[in-house]
Amino acid sequence: MKVSVLYGPRDVRFEERDDPKIIKPTDAIIKISATCVCGSDLWPYRGLNPITQPTPMGHEYCGVVEEVGSDVRSVKPGQFVIGSFFVSDNTCPHCQAGYQTSCQNRELIPGAQAPYLRVPLADGTLVPTPELPSKDMLPSLLTLSDVMGTGWFAADAANVKPGKTVVVVGDGAVGLLGVLSAKQMGAHRIIAMSRNPARQKLAKEFGATDIVTERSDEGVARIKEMTNGIGADSVLECVGTQESMMQAFRITRPGGHMGFVGVPHGVVLNGQDLFFAFAHIHLHGGPAPVRRYLPDLIKLVWNGKIDPGKVFDLTLPLDQVAEGYRAMDERRAIKTLLRP
């Protein structure tokens, strides 16, 4: 089969690799129905995460089970399934506490931008849908593998509650789905920080009540002005740069909550600032435990309560994956969906 492989900065190739096979009795093989390019894939694509060898790409996936190992019990061939970008046994103490991306046996899913995928620890990683979904539902179900679950975790980590004021820093797919998550959780006011008209429009569709275009000092000043000098109850940091992280800290009110899910690059925190300038802020984040939320998010999509698939504004055949990366890198697309 042919798969997406990154050779170096901005060098994505679609090339022949061996078909995946069952290696361990806990594995499953799935036929991919839809996959995509993630914003976090752009870090190595841009050379900011160096790679030392050609690397199969992709970690978001959904599809139909083709084959299972002898120890797999929770899924079977023919079922449509969605899995997290990290595999987990879902039985260790960390999994039982709801943090499957810290599973004692975790592995990052590699090579999902492909027609077929081997998923280790299938029983703990994959969640079946009630039945085979329609094609129209695929984009929204695919988001549950990462970006919708990550946006939900950002809102959960930021303790979004009914009646609260929320600010979302970042207008990529995760930030936009953080807006959608905050709306579902009952936030009274949701302020999306964005300079992109198309992303602003989608943020409003998802539930944003206000748009702030300013950044850095001006952005902080604008949020303080809008909140009577207090700051936001909940802030979702969905970028991972020094600027976005500091902005998020500075607009969170004392006693407020900040959820951070942007993969950090170049972020440095000063201990004195943490103790004094950002005193009494509740800080929670990291790789989203998507597996924790999958059953409930599947129900929300299945019942038509949410439509997170709107973040895909470009759909390409898998063999055009390189263009999918280029479009996102150049901000011509929010998120690229790939169909095998």
RAFEN-V882685 format. One record per residue. NEAR is the number of other C-alpha atoms within 10 Angstrom. Layout:
NEAR
NEAR
This chain:
12
18
25
25
24
21
17
19
16
16
15
23
19
19
12
11
13
8
14
15
16
16
11
13
14
19
21
29
23
26
21
25
21
24
27
30
24
23
21
15
18
18
16
17
23
15
13
11
15
12
14
8
10
14
15
21
23
22
24
27
31
28
27
20
24
18
19
24
19
12
14
17
11
12
19
17
13
15
18
24
27
29
27
30
27
27
25
30
20
25
15
15
13
16
22
13
12
16
19
29
25
20
22
15
16
18
16
14
20
17
20
25
29
29
21
25
25
24
28
26
23
26
22
21
25
25
21
21
17
12
11
14
13
7
9
9
16
18
23
21
26
25
30
30
26
26
26
31
25
30
33
30
27
35
36
22
23
27
23
29
19
14
12
17
19
32
32
34
29
21
24
22
26
32
32
34
32
37
34
26
26
34
22
19
18
14
22
17
19
28
23
28
25
23
15
11
10
13
21
21
13
18
29
18
14
23
23
26
16
15
18
20
14
15
17
14
12
13
18
21
17
18
22
18
12
15
15
8
13
14
25
28
25
33
34
37
31
29
24
20
17
15
14
20
22
19
20
25
25
23
26
28
23
18
14
21
26
33
26
29
24
27
16
16
13
8
13
11
10
8
10
10
11
13
11
9
14
19
15
15
20
18
14
16
20
17
19
28
25
28
28
21
19
25
15
10
21
20
14
14
18
18
9
10
11
18
19
23
22
18
25
19
13
16
17
16
12
23
19
16
25
19
14
24
25
18
16
20
19
9
12
13
20
24
26
25
24
25
19
17
